[in-house]
Amino acid sequence: MGLEQKEAELPQIELSTEKASAPAPSRSIWSGSITIGLVNVPVKLYSMVYDKGIAFHFLHKPDGQPVKYVKMCTKDDKIIPWNEIVRGYEVAKNEYIAFEKQELDAIRPESDKRIRIRKFVDYFAVDPIYFDRTYALLPDKSEDVYSLLLNALQRTNKAGAGRITLRTKEYPVLLHTYKGALILTTLRYTYDVVDPQNFAVLHKLTEPQKTELDLAIKIVSDLSGDFDLAEFQDTYKQRILELVNKKIKGEKITVEKPPETEAKGLMVALRETLKQLEQK
């Protein structure tokens, strides 16, 4: 069967818009307890955020078949099985310290199975730049105490600060509420985030002219409104899927370069932008 015949038999790809939310996962990725003093809340952790972008596969161009990745030893260029692979830490160039799984398991911290809340803080006092990933925490045969903690956080508008270990990394976390559930948001460490003031160019910025600033403020004011994330769709993903369907149908693909945007002076661009907004 030729490649063209295979493409002709492929199903059409659904191009409908995304649903309001992702389906709930059936399996938890972590189980343990939330600990506040002597209070213990058994919970399970579920993924809550998904990346639904386009997933491409690398193919061998002559026959269209997937490329397989294998584990090879850099010393003898031989493919090695998983049971011969251990974790290693590079202490110098091409020099490693190897660890057995049992050695790493023995030093896993308490947060591997326990989220110990150290203090309660104002959720909005944490800069969003430090937010990493968000997970749903559900009761694990602990509905009563779970409900108690949920209601306490809702009434006080507070979030619990603690730690959790996921896979091979320990994260600072915020325990908070969202739509009637306990939510866990992992945070980045301060040393994982670049202070933008470390970029020298920011210290060379000049003050804008008043006329330009007034126009810019007017544009911001005219474009202001309530934020609705549902207004935003992944247009690139939609175009990829449309292109997939064209290829399935065997249609000829014409590659067209997008028109170049005419470069305009700042004042001209500001005035024309305001004019466009006034015409809407």
LUMKOL-107908 format. One record per residue: residue in one letter; z negated, x negated, y of N, C-alpha, C, O, CB in turn. Coordinates in steps of 0.1 Angstrom, whole numbers, padded with zeros to 4 digits, always signed. Atoms other than C-alpha are relative to their C-alpha. Glycine has a CB too. Layout:
BEGIN
AZXYZXYZXYZXYZXY...
//
This chain:
BEGIN
M+0000-0008-0012+0000+0000+0000+0000-0009+0012-0009-0017+0014-0012+0010+0000G-0001+0008-0012+0011-0015+0033-0011+0004+0011-0017+0014+0010+0013+0001+0006L+0009-0002-0011-0011-0018+0064+0003+0012+0008-0005+0020+0012-0001-0012+0009E-0005-0012-0008+0010+0008+0083-0004+0013-0008-0008+0023-0001+0015-0001+0002Q+0003-0012+0008+0005+0033+0054-0015+0003+0000-0019+0015+0001+0005-0001-0014K+0014-0002-0001-0032+0027+0054-0005+0006+0013-0013+0015+0013-0007-0013-0003E+0004-0005-0013-0035+0033+0091+0004+0015+0002-0003+0023+0008+0007-0008+0011A-0005-0014-0001-0015+0066+0088-0010+0009-0007-0011+0021-0004+0014+0001-0006E+0009-0009+0007-0041+0079+0063-0014+0000+0005-0023+0008+0000+0000-0005-0015L+0013+0000-0006-0071+0071+0085-0003+0013+0007+0006+0018+0013-0002-0012+0009P+0003-0012-0007-0090+0101+0100+0000-0003+0015-0001-0014+0020-0014+0005-0005Q+0001+0001-0014-0090+0108+0137-0014-0003+0004-0023+0002-0003+0005+0013+0007I+0013+0004-0005-0119+0094+0156-0005+0011+0011+0003+0014+0020+0000-0014+0006E+0005-0010-0009-0141+0120+0174-0002-0006+0014-0008-0017+0016-0013+0006-0005L+0000+0005-0014-0138+0116+0212-0010+0009+0008-0010+0007+0021+0013+0000+0006S+0009-0008-0008-0164+0142+0222-0011-0008+0007-0014-0019+0003-0006+0011-0009T+0011+0007-0007-0191+0133+0247-0012-0001-0008-0015+0006-0017-0003+0007+0013E+0012+0003+0008-0224+0119+0235-0010+0012+0002-0010+0019+0012-0006-0013+0005K+0010-0010+0000-0253+0142+0227-0010-0004+0010-0011-0015+0015-0006+0002-0014A+0010+0002-0010-0282+0146+0251-0010-0011-0005-0015-0018+0003-0008+0013+0003S+0009+0010+0005-0304+0124+0228+0004-0004-0014+0012+0003-0021-0014+0005+0000A-0003+0005+0013-0302+0104+0196-0008+0007-0010-0019+0012-0007-0002-0016-0001P+0008-0007+0010-0313+0119+0163-0013-0008-0004-0013-0021-0002+0008+0002-0013A+0013+0007+0003-0349+0111+0152+0002-0008-0013+0007-0003-0023-0011+0010-0002P-0001+0008+0012-0351+0082+0126-0009+0006-0011-0019+0011-0008-0003-0014+0003S+0008-0005+0011-0364+0091+0092-0010-0010-0006-0020-0007-0012+0008+0004-0012R+0009+0011+0006-0381+0057+0084-0007-0007+0012+0000-0010+0022+0008-0009-0009S+0008+0007-0010-0408+0039+0104+0003-0015-0002+0007-0019-0013-0015+0002-0001I-0003+0014+0001-0404+0002+0112-0013-0008+0000-0013-0021-0002+0009-0005+0011W+0013+0006+0000-0441-0006+0114-0011+0010-0002-0010+0021+0003-0002-0008+0014S+0011-0009+0002-0474+0010+0104-0013-0008+0002-0014-0020-0002+0000+0007-0014G+0012+0007-0003-0509+0001+0115-0009+0009+0008-0009+0022+0005+0002-0013+0008S+0010-0008-0007-0536+0013+0139-0001-0004+0015+0001-0015+0018-0014-0001-0006I+0004+0002-0014-0543+0017+0176-0015-0001+0000-0022+0008-0005+0005+0011+0010T+0014+0002+0000-0578+0003+0182-0005+0000+0014-0001-0008+0022-0004-0012-0008I+0006+0000-0013-0599+0012+0212-0015-0001-0002-0021+0010-0005+0004+0013+0009G+0014+0002+0003-0634-0002+0208-0002+0003-0015+0004-0004-0024-0009+0010+0008L+0002-0004+0014-0646+0015+0176+0009+0012-0005+0008+0016-0016-0015+0004-0002V-0009-0011+0004-0620+0043+0177+0013-0006-0006+0019-0016-0001+0004+0008+0013N-0011+0005+0008-0592+0038+0152+0010+0012-0002+0007+0022-0007-0004-0005-0014V-0010-0011+0001-0559+0058+0153+0012-0006-0009+0020-0013-0004+0005+0004+0014P-0011+0004+0008-0536+0052+0123+0013+0006+0005+0014+0018+0007-0002+0003-0015V-0012-0005-0006-0500+0054+0135+0012-0007-0008+0010-0017-0014+0001-0003+0015K-0012+0007+0004-0464+0046+0125+0009-0001+0012+0010+0008+0020+0007+0009-0012L-0009+0003-0011-0438+0031+0148+0014+0003-0004+0019-0001-0015-0002-0015+0004Y-0014-0004+0003-0403+0045+0150+0009-0005+0011+0005-0005+0023+0001+0015-0002S-0010+0004-0010-0372+0032+0168+0003+0012+0009+0004+0023+0004+0013-0006-0007M-0003-0011-0009-0365+0052+0199+0012-0002+0009+0017+0007+0015-0012+0003+0009V-0012+0004-0008-0337+0033+0216+0011-0006-0008+0008-0015-0016-0005-0009+0012Y-0011+0005+0007-0303+0027+0202+0011-0005+0009+0013+0000+0020+0005+0011-0010D-0012+0004-0008-0272+0008+0214+0012+0006-0008+0015+0001-0019+0000-0016+0000K-0011-0007+0007-0243+0030+0206+0014-0005+0005+0023+0002+0006-0001+0015+0002G-0012+0006-0005-0217+0006+0220+0010-0002-0012+0007+0001-0024-0003-0013+0006I-0010+0002+0010-0185-0002+0201-0003-0013-0008-0006-0023-0002+0014-0002+0007A+0003+0012+0009-0190-0025+0171+0013-0005-0006+0020+0002-0014-0010+0004-0011F-0012+0006+0006-0160-0047+0164-0003-0009-0012-0014-0014-0013+0007-0008+0011H+0001+0009+0011-0154-0066+0132+0010-0011+0001+0021-0008+0006+0001+0007-0014F-0010+0011+0000-0137-0100+0129+0009+0002-0012+0004+0003-0023-0007-0014+0001L-0010-0001+0011-0105-0097+0108+0009-0012-0001+0011-0019+0008+0008+0013+0001H-0010+0010+0003-0081-0121+0092+0013+0006+0005+0018+0015-0002+0000-0005-0015K-0012-0006-0006-0050-0114+0113+0012+0002-0009+0017+0013-0009+0005-0008+0012P-0012-0002+0009-0023-0119+0086-0001+0012-0009+0009+0019-0012+0002-0012-0008D+0001-0011+0009-0038-0093+0062-0009+0011+0004-0011+0020-0003-0004-0006-0014G+0008-0010-0005-0062-0074+0083-0014+0002-0007-0020+0013-0006+0007+0013+0000Q+0012-0002+0008-0092-0080+0060-0012-0007+0007-0010-0016+0015+0002-0007-0014P+0012+0005-0007-0128-0087+0072-0003-0014-0003+0000-0019-0014-0012+0008-0003V+0004+0013+0002-0140-0122+0077-0014-0001-0005-0023+0006+0001+0002-0009+0013K+0014+0001+0006-0171-0131+0055-0007-0012+0005-0002-0023+0006+0001+0000-0015Y+0008+0011-0005-0199-0152+0069-0009-0004-0011-0015+0004-0018-0008+0003+0013V+0009+0005+0010-0218-0174+0045-0009-0010+0005-0007-0016+0016+0009-0006-0012K+0010+0011-0003-0248-0197+0046+0004-0013-0007+0005-0014-0019-0015+0005-0004M-0004+0013+0005-0238-0233+0043-0009-0011+0004-0014-0011+0016+0015-0003+0004C+0008+0012-0003-0258-0265+0042+0009-0009+0008+0020-0013+0004-0006-0007-0013T-0008+0009-0008-0246-0288+0070+0001-0014-0005+0009-0022-0001-0006+0000+0014K+0000+0014+0006-0253-0319+0049+0011-0001-0011+0019-0011-0010-0014-0003-0006D-0010+0002+0011-0232-0312+0018+0011+0011+0000+0019+0011-0009-0007+0001-0013D-0010-0010-0001-0211-0282+0030+0001+0009-0012+0012+0013-0016+0014-0007+0002K+0000-0009+0012-0221-0261+0000-0007+0013+0004-0016+0014+0012-0008-0006-0011I+0006-0013-0003-0228-0224+0001-0014+0001-0008-0014-0003-0020+0009+0012-0005I+0013-0001+0007-0265-0218-0007-0006+0014-0001-0003+0022+0008-0010-0009+0008P+0006-0013+0002-0284-0188-0020-0012+0002+0009-0018-0007+0014-0004+0003-0015W+0011-0003-0009-0311-0170+0000-0013-0006-0005-0022-0009+0003-0002+0015+0001N+0013+0005+0005-0339-0182-0023-0002-0015+0002-0013-0020-0001-0001+0003-0015E+0001+0014-0003-0332-0217-0012-0002-0002+0015-0001-0014+0020+0012-0008-0005I+0001+0001-0014-0336-0209+0025-0014+0002+0005-0021+0012+0001+0009+0011+0007V+0013-0002-0006-0368-0214+0045+0001-0002+0015+0012-0006+0020-0010-0011-0006R+0000+0001-0014-0377-0213+0081-0004-0014+0005-0012-0020-0002-0009+0011+0007G+0003+0014-0004-0377-0245+0101-0002+0000+0016+0005+0008+0023+0010-0009-0004Y+0002+0002-0014-0389-0256+0136+0006-0014+0004+0002-0024-0002-0015+0002+0004E-0006+0013-0004-0368-0283+0154-0010-0008+0009-0013-0003+0020+0013+0002+0007V+0009+0008-0008-0392-0310+0167+0007-0011+0007+0002-0016+0017-0011-0006-0009A-0009+0009-0007-0364-0334+0177+0014+0003-0005+0016+0011-0014-0004-0015-0004K-0014-0003+0004-0326-0334+0175+0002-0003-0015+0001-0014-0019+0009-0008+0009N-0003+0001+0015-0317-0327+0138-0012-0004-0008-0011-0008-0019+0011-0010-0002E+0012+0002+0007-0353-0331+0128-0009+0012+0000-0012+0018+0010-0009-0012+0006Y+0006-0013+0002-0371-0301+0114-0013+0000-0008-0015-0009-0017+0009+0010-0006I+0012-0003+0008-0405-0290+0101+0002+0013-0007+0004+0023-0001-0014+0000+0009A-0002-0011+0008-0401-0266+0072-0013+0008-0003-0023+0002-0004+0007-0003-0013F+0011-0009+0003-0424-0236+0066+0003+0009-0012+0014+0014-0013-0004+0008+0012E-0001-0010+0011-0430-0216+0034-0004+0013+0006-0012+0014+0016-0009-0004-0012K+0004-0014-0005-0433-0178+0039-0015+0002-0001-0020+0008+0009+0007+0010-0009Q+0014-0002+0001-0469-0179+0027-0008-0007+0011-0018-0001+0016-0005-0005-0014E+0006+0007-0011-0478-0204+0054+0000+0008+0013-0009+0009+0020+0006-0014+0002L-0002-0008-0013-0464-0182+0082-0008+0013-0001-0014+0018+0008+0015+0003+0002D+0007-0013+0002-0479-0150+0067-0015-0002+0002-0022+0007+0007+0002+0005-0014A+0014+0002-0001-0514-0166+0066-0005-0001+0015-0017+0001+0017-0003-0013-0007I+0004+0002-0014-0514-0172+0104+0004+0012+0009+0003+0011+0021+0005-0013+0006R-0004-0012-0008-0500-0138+0115-0013+0006+0007-0023+0007+0000+0007+0011-0009P+0011-0005-0007-0523-0124+0142-0004+0014-0003+0003+0021-0011+0003-0001+0015E+0005-0014+0003-0544-0092+0141+0010+0010+0004+0011+0021-0002-0013+0002+0008S-0009-0010-0005-0517-0075+0161+0012+0003-0010+0020+0011-0007+0006-0004+0013D-0010-0003+0011-0495-0076+0129-0002+0014-0005+0007+0020-0009-0001-0011-0011K+0003-0013+0005-0513-0045+0118-0009+0008+0009-0013+0020+0005-0007-0002-0014R+0009-0007-0008-0534-0035+0147+0004-0002+0015+0006-0013+0020-0015-0005-0002I-0002+0000-0015-0527-0026+0184-0013+0001+0007-0018+0013+0008+0011+0011+0005R+0014-0001-0006-0560-0035+0200+0002+0002+0016+0007-0007+0022-0008-0013-0003I-0001-0003-0014-0561-0019+0235-0011-0008+0008-0023-0006+0005-0001+0015+0003R+0009+0008-0007-0577-0044+0259-0005+0007+0013-0017+0006+0016+0006-0013+0004K+0004-0007-0013-0578-0022+0291+0010+0011+0002+0021+0011-0004+0000-0010+0012F-0009-0010-0004-0562+0008+0307+0004-0003+0014-0004-0006+0023-0007+0014-0001V-0006+0003-0013-0539+0004+0337+0009+0011+0005+0012+0020-0002+0008-0014-0001D-0010-0009-0006-0516+0023+0360+0014-0004-0005+0018-0015-0003-0001+0000+0016Y-0013+0002+0006-0483+0026+0342+0010-0005+0011+0018-0014+0008+0006+0012-0007F-0009+0003-0010-0464+0024+0375-0003-0013+0007+0004-0018+0016+0001+0011+0010A+0004+0013-0005-0482-0009+0384+0008-0011-0007+0008-0022-0002-0015-0002+0000V-0008+0010+0007-0460-0027+0359+0014+0000+0004+0021+0010+0003-0002+0002-0016D-0014+0001-0004-0427-0039+0372+0009+0002-0011+0008-0005-0022+0003-0014+0007P-0009-0003+0011-0399-0025+0351+0008-0012-0005+0014-0012-0016+0010+0011+0004I-0007+0012+0004-0383-0060+0350-0006-0005-0013+0001-0013-0020+0000-0010+0011Y+0007+0006+0011-0409-0068+0323+0002+0010-0013-0003+0006-0023-0014-0002+0003F-0001-0010+0011-0400-0037+0301+0011-0006-0010+0021-0011-0006+0004+0014+0004D-0009+0006+0010-0384-0048+0268+0006+0012-0008+0017+0016-0005-0007-0009-0010R-0005-0011+0008-0380-0020+0241-0010+0011-0001-0022+0008+0000+0005-0005-0014T+0009-0011+0001-0395+0014+0237+0001+0007-0014+0011+0008-0020+0004+0011+0011Y+0002-0006+0013-0408+0030+0205-0008+0012+0000-0017+0014+0009-0005-0011-0010A+0009-0012+0001-0423+0063+0194-0011-0003-0010-0008-0009-0021+0009+0012-0005L+0012+0001+0009-0458+0062+0179-0003+0014-0005-0006+0023+0003-0012-0007+0007L+0003-0013+0006-0465+0091+0155-0012-0002-0008-0015-0012-0014+0012+0005-0008P+0013+0000+0008-0498+0100+0137+0003-0003-0014+0013+0002-0020-0008+0013+0002D-0001+0003+0014-0502+0086+0102-0013+0007-0006-0023+0000-0009+0001-0015-0003K+0011-0007+0005-0525+0113+0088-0012-0001+0009-0024-0002+0005-0004-0005-0014S+0011+0001-0010-0545+0111+0120+0003+0009+0012+0000+0006+0024-0001-0015+0005E-0005-0010-0011-0533+0142+0140-0011+0003+0010-0008+0003+0022+0004+0013-0007D+0010-0004-0009-0567+0150+0155-0003-0011+0010-0004-0008+0022-0013+0003-0008V+0004+0011-0009-0576+0116+0169+0012-0004+0008+0011-0008+0020-0005-0012-0008Y-0013+0002-0007-0539+0111+0179+0001+0009+0012+0004+0005+0023+0012+0001-0009S-0001-0010-0011-0540+0143+0199-0010-0002+0011-0008+0000+0023-0002+0014-0006L+0011+0003-0009-0573+0133+0215+0005-0011+0010+0003-0010+0022-0013-0004-0007L-0005+0011-0008-0558+0100+0227+0011+0004+0009+0012+0000+0021+0004-0012-0009L-0011-0004-0007-0526+0116+0238-0005+0008+0013+0000+0006+0024+0009+0009-0008N+0005-0008-0010-0544+0142+0259-0008-0008+0011-0008-0005+0023-0009+0011-0005A+0008+0008-0009-0568+0116+0274+0009-0008+0009+0006-0009+0021-0009-0009-0008L-0009+0008-0008-0539+0095+0286+0008+0009+0010+0011+0005+0021+0010-0008-0009Q-0007-0009-0009-0521+0125+0300-0008+0005+0012-0003+0006+0023+0005+0013-0008R+0009-0005-0010-0551+0137+0319-0003-0011+0011-0005-0008+0022-0013+0005-0006T+0004+0010-0009-0559+0103+0334+0012-0008+0006+0010-0016+0015-0008-0010-0007N-0012+0007-0005-0523+0091+0340-0001-0015-0002+0003-0023+0007+0003+0004+0014K+0002+0014+0002-0532+0058+0325+0008-0005-0012+0013+0003-0020-0015-0004-0003A-0007+0006+0012-0515+0034+0300-0009-0011-0006-0016-0018+0002+0014-0006+0004G+0008+0011+0006-0532+0011+0275+0008-0013-0001+0020-0013-0005-0005+0005-0014A-0007+0013+0001-0524-0026+0276-0006-0007-0012-0018-0009-0014-0003-0008+0013G+0004+0007+0012-0525-0045+0243+0011-0009-0005+0019-0014+0002-0004+0010-0011R-0010+0009+0006-0504-0065+0218+0004+0006-0013-0003+0013-0020-0006-0014-0002I-0005-0004+0013-0483-0059+0188+0009-0012-0005+0016-0019+0002+0008+0013+0000T-0009+0010+0006-0465-0083+0163+0011+0007-0007+0008+0015-0017-0008-0010-0009L-0012-0005+0006-0430-0073+0153+0008-0011-0005+0013-0020+0002+0008+0010+0009R-0007+0011+0006-0412-0095+0128-0006-0013+0002-0017-0016-0003+0015+0000+0005T+0005+0013-0001-0418-0130+0140-0005-0003+0015-0007-0014+0019+0010-0011-0003K+0004+0002-0014-0429-0124+0176-0012+0010+0004-0011+0022+0000+0011+0002+0010E+0011-0008-0005-0461-0111+0193+0004+0004+0014+0008-0004+0022-0014-0007-0001Y-0004-0005-0013-0455-0089+0223-0012+0006+0008-0020+0012+0001+0011+0011-0001P+0009-0008-0007-0477-0076+0251+0007+0014+0000+0019+0016+0000-0002-0005+0015V-0006-0013+0001-0473-0038+0251-0008+0010+0010-0019+0007+0014-0001+0006-0014L+0006-0012-0007-0480-0006+0271+0000+0012-0009+0011+0015-0014+0007+0002+0014L+0001-0012+0007-0492+0024+0253-0001+0012+0010-0011+0012+0018-0013+0000-0010H+0000-0010-0011-0483+0055+0274+0005+0013-0007+0007+0014-0019+0009-0004+0012T-0005-0013+0005-0471+0091+0271+0013+0003+0005+0017-0001+0016-0011+0011+0003Y-0013-0005-0005-0437+0107+0273+0004+0012-0008+0004+0012-0021+0011-0011-0002K-0004-0013+0006-0427+0143+0265-0009+0003-0012-0004+0007-0023+0014-0001-0005G+0009-0004+0010-0458+0150+0245-0002-0009-0012-0005-0005-0023+0004+0013-0005A+0002+0010+0011-0459+0118+0224-0006-0013+0006-0005-0016+0017+0014-0003-0007L+0004+0014-0003-0475+0084+0224+0012-0009-0001+0019-0009-0011-0012-0004-0008I-0011+0009+0000-0450+0058+0233-0005-0015+0002-0014-0017+0009+0010+0003+0012L+0004+0014-0001-0452+0020+0229+0012-0007+0006+0023-0007+0001-0004-0006-0014T-0011+0008-0007-0431-0002+0253-0004-0015-0001-0015-0019+0004+0002+0004+0014T+0003+0014+0000-0430-0039+0245+0004-0006+0013+0013-0002+0019+0008-0007-0012L-0002+0006-0013-0431-0062+0275+0005-0015-0002+0001-0021-0012-0013+0000+0008R-0003+0014+0000-0416-0096+0282-0011-0008+0007-0019-0003+0015+0013-0003+0008Y+0010+0009-0006-0439-0125+0290+0005-0004+0014+0017-0004+0017-0003-0012-0009T-0004+0005-0013-0440-0138+0326+0010-0012+0000+0019-0013+0008-0012-0003+0008Y-0008+0012+0001-0424-0170+0314+0014+0003-0005+0023-0006-0006-0007-0011-0008D-0014-0004+0004-0394-0151+0300+0009+0006+0011+0020+0008+0009-0002+0011-0011V-0007-0006-0012-0384-0137+0334+0002-0010+0011-0008-0016+0016-0007+0013+0004V-0003+0009-0011-0367-0158+0361-0004+0007+0013+0000+0018+0016+0015-0004+0000D+0003-0005-0014-0382-0154+0396+0013-0002+0008+0017-0013+0010-0012-0008+0006P-0012+0002-0008-0351-0147+0417-0001-0009+0012+0009-0014+0017+0005+0014+0005Q+0002+0009-0011-0366-0167+0445+0002-0015-0004+0003-0024+0004-0014+0001+0006N-0003+0014+0005-0359-0198+0423+0015-0003+0003+0019-0015+0001-0003-0001-0015F-0014+0003-0004-0322-0194+0433+0001-0004+0014-0002+0004+0023+0009+0013-0003A+0000+0006-0013-0316-0216+0463+0008+0009+0010+0005+0009+0022+0005-0014+0000V-0009-0007-0009-0288-0194+0477-0008+0011+0007-0004+0015+0018+0012+0006-0008L+0007-0011-0006-0313-0166+0484-0008-0004+0013-0011+0004+0021-0009+0007-0009H+0007+0005-0011-0331-0188+0509+0009-0003+0012+0004-0007+0023-0008-0012-0004K-0010+0003-0010-0299-0192+0529+0006+0012+0006+0016+0012+0014+0011-0009-0005L-0006-0013-0005-0292-0155+0536-0003+0001+0015-0013-0002+0020-0006+0012-0008T+0001-0002-0015-0286-0146+0572-0003+0015+0002+0000+0023-0006+0013-0004+0007E+0003-0014-0004-0297-0114+0590+0014+0007+0003+0022+0001+0010-0009+0001+0012P-0012-0007-0003-0269-0088+0591+0001+0005+0014-0010+0007+0021+0002+0012-0009Q-0001-0005-0014-0255-0076+0624-0004+0015+0000-0002+0022-0010+0015-0001+0005K+0005-0013-0001-0269-0043+0636+0010+0011-0003+0007+0021-0010-0006+0003+0014T-0011-0010+0002-0236-0024+0636+0003+0001-0015+0005+0012-0020+0013-0004+0008E-0003+0000+0014-0229-0034+0600-0012+0006-0008-0010+0014-0017+0002-0014-0005L+0012-0005+0006-0265-0026+0590-0001+0015+0001-0004+0023-0008-0013-0007+0005D+0000-0014-0003-0263+0008+0606+0009+0008-0009+0006+0019-0014+0002+0003+0015L-0010-0006+0009-0231+0017+0587-0005+0000-0014-0003+0009-0022+0013-0007+0002A+0005+0001+0014-0246+0004+0554-0011+0010-0003-0011+0016-0013-0004-0014-0003I+0011-0009+0002-0277+0025+0559+0005+0015-0001+0000+0023-0008-0011-0001+0011K-0006-0014+0000-0256+0056+0567+0007+0003-0014+0006+0014-0019+0011+0001+0011I-0006-0001+0014-0236+0050+0534-0010+0003-0010-0009+0012-0018+0008-0012-0003V+0011-0002+0010-0268+0048+0514-0006+0014+0002-0008+0020-0008-0011-0011+0002S+0005-0013-0003-0281+0079+0531+0009+0011-0005+0005+0021-0012-0003+0002+0015D-0010-0010+0004-0249+0099+0524+0002+0001-0015+0005+0011-0020+0014-0003+0007L-0002+0000+0014-0248+0088+0488-0013+0003-0008-0013+0002-0020+0006-0013-0004S+0013-0002+0007-0285+0095+0481+0000+0014-0007+0006+0024-0002-0011+0000+0011G+0001-0012+0007-0294+0122+0456-0010-0002-0012-0016-0013-0013+0013+0005-0005D+0009+0001+0011-0315+0129+0425+0007-0007-0012+0019-0006-0013-0004+0015-0005F-0006+0008+0011-0310+0106+0395+0001+0008-0012-0009+0014-0017-0009-0013-0002D-0002-0006+0012-0296+0121+0364+0008-0009-0009+0020-0011-0007+0008+0014+0002L-0006+0009+0009-0288+0097+0336+0012+0006-0008+0021-0001-0012-0010-0006-0010A-0011-0007+0007-0266+0123+0319+0013-0001+0007+0024+0002+0001-0004+0014-0003E-0013+0001-0008-0240+0118+0347+0008-0012-0005+0020-0013-0002-0003-0001+0014F-0007+0012+0003-0232+0084+0333+0004+0000-0015-0004+0003-0024-0009-0012+0003Q-0005+0001+0014-0210+0079+0302+0007-0013-0002+0011-0020+0008+0011+0012-0002D-0007+0013+0003-0196+0048+0285+0015+0002+0000+0021+0005-0011-0006-0005-0014T-0015-0002-0001-0160+0050+0297+0007-0010-0008+0018-0007-0013+0004+0000+0015Y-0007+0011+0007-0151+0017+0281+0000+0004-0015+0011+0002-0022-0007-0013+0002K+0000-0004+0014-0162+0030+0247+0010+0011-0003+0017+0011-0013-0014+0005-0004Q-0009-0011+0002-0142+0062+0252+0015-0005+0000+0023+0000-0008-0002+0010+0012R-0013+0005-0001-0111+0042+0261+0004-0008-0013+0015-0007-0018+0002-0010+0012I-0002+0007+0012-0116+0020+0230+0004+0010-0011+0013+0008-0019-0012-0008-0004L-0003-0010+0010-0117+0051+0208+0013+0007+0001+0020+0010-0008-0011+0011+0000E-0014-0006-0002-0086+0066+0224+0010-0010-0005+0021-0006-0010+0002+0003+0015L-0010+0010+0005-0068+0033+0217+0000-0001-0015+0011-0003-0021-0004-0014+0006V+0000-0001+0014-0080+0035+0181+0008+0011-0006+0016+0009-0015-0015+0001-0005N-0008-0011+0004-0065+0069+0177+0015-0002+0001+0023+0002-0007-0005+0013+0007K-0015+0003-0003-0032+0058+0192+0005-0009-0011+0016-0008-0016+0002-0006+0013K-0004+0010+0010-0031+0029+0167+0001+0007-0014+0009+0004-0022-0010-0012-0001I-0001-0007+0012-0039+0053+0138+0013+0008-0001+0019+0009-0012-0013+0010-0001K-0012-0008+0000-0010+0075+0148+0013-0009+0001+0024-0003-0001+0000+0009+0012G-0012+0009+0000+0013+0044+0150+0007+0000+0014+0018-0004+0014+0009+0004-0010E-0006+0000-0013+0019+0049+0187+0002-0014+0006-0006-0023+0003-0008+0009+0010K-0002+0013-0006+0033+0020+0207-0010-0001+0012-0012+0007+0020+0015-0001+0005I+0010+0003-0010+0007+0004+0229+0006-0008+0011+0011-0019+0009-0013-0007-0006T-0006+0007-0012+0018-0006+0264-0012-0005+0008-0020+0002+0013+0009+0009+0008V+0011+0006-0008-0006-0030+0281+0004-0001+0014+0014-0007+0018-0003-0015-0006E-0003-0001-0014-0007-0024+0318-0012-0007+0007-0024-0004+0005+0002+0014+0005K+0011+0007-0008-0027-0046+0343-0004+0010+0010+0004+0017+0017+0005-0013+0006P+0005-0009-0011-0049-0026+0366+0004-0005+0014+0005-0017+0016-0015+0002+0000P-0005+0004-0013-0037-0026+0402-0011-0008+0007-0023-0005+0006+0004+0012+0009E+0009+0009-0008-0053-0053+0424-0005+0007+0012+0002+0014+0019+0006-0013+0004T+0006-0006-0012-0077-0041+0450+0002-0008+0012+0000-0020+0012-0016+0002-0002E-0003+0007-0012-0067-0049+0485-0013-0005+0007-0023+0003+0009+0007+0009+0010A+0012+0006-0007-0093-0073+0502+0000+0005+0014+0010+0003+0021+0000-0015-0002K+0002-0005-0013-0106-0058+0534-0012-0007+0007-0021-0011+0000-0001+0015+0001G+0011+0006-0007-0129-0071+0561-0012+0010-0001-0010+0021-0005+0003-0001+0015L+0012-0008+0003-0165-0059+0559-0001+0013+0009-0004+0023+0004-0012-0009+0003M+0001-0012-0009-0164-0036+0590+0010+0011-0004+0007+0023-0004+0002-0004+0014V-0011-0010+0004-0131-0020+0578-0005+0007-0012-0003+0019-0013+0013-0008-0002A+0004-0006+0013-0145-0015+0543-0011+0010+0002-0012+0021-0004-0004-0011-0009L+0011-0009-0003-0177+0001+0557+0005+0013+0006+0001+0024+0002-0010-0007+0009R-0005-0012-0007-0159+0025+0580+0009+0009-0009+0008+0021-0009+0009-0004+0013E-0009-0008+0009-0133+0035+0554-0009+0007-0011-0005+0018-0015+0010-0009-0007T+0009-0006+0010-0161+0041+0529-0007+0013+0006-0008+0023-0001-0011-0010-0005L+0006-0011-0007-0179+0064+0554+0010+0012+0001+0007+0023+0000-0006-0004+0013K-0011-0010-0002-0146+0082+0561+0002+0008-0014+0004+0020-0014+0013-0006+0005Q-0002-0007+0013-0141+0089+0523-0011+0009-0003-0009+0020-0009+0001-0011-0011L+0011-0009+0003-0176+0103+0520+0000+0012+0008-0004+0023+0004-0013-0008+0003E-0001-0012-0009-0171+0126+0549+0011+0010-0004+0010+0022-0001+0003-0004+0015Q-0011-0009+0005-0139+0140+0533-0004+0007-0013+0003+0017-0016+0012-0008-0002K+0003-0007+0013-0157+0150+0501-0008+0013+0003-0012+0020-0007-0009-0010-0008
//
